[in-house]
Amino acid sequence: MTKHQCLDHGEVAFCDGCLADSLHHEISQLKAQLNNMEACYIEKKKEAEDRLNQTKDVCGRYDRLYEEYRLLELLVGNYRVLAQEVLPRCSRELLENIEGWEKALRGEP
């Protein structure tokens, strides 16, 4: 960029051609800066979306694990009931049946 002396005012100024070149250069730099900012924005947005998707995956896995835990709790509760209430009754009935079979095998009424 060449500076020229203004003949009327004696000041240093750009001639029209140099001023246009200077403005085109500045516009090019601003466009490049804008493109870099846009690329950076797209990259950061993608990173944020990736983090969000990872968070959703973790939350989804947590929800599934929690549901499995609740189902296991229900199963354990059902087995407790089975062990405390049903099995002893079945055991008594089974023992009575075995005793009845033994009597029948011995020929007792």
RAVEN-V719415 format. One record per pair of residues at least 12 apart in sequence whose C-alpha atoms are under 6 Angstrom apart, sorted by the first residue. I is the first residue (numbers start at 1). J is the second residue. Records with the same first field share a line. If there is no record, write none. Layout:
I=J / J
This chain:
none
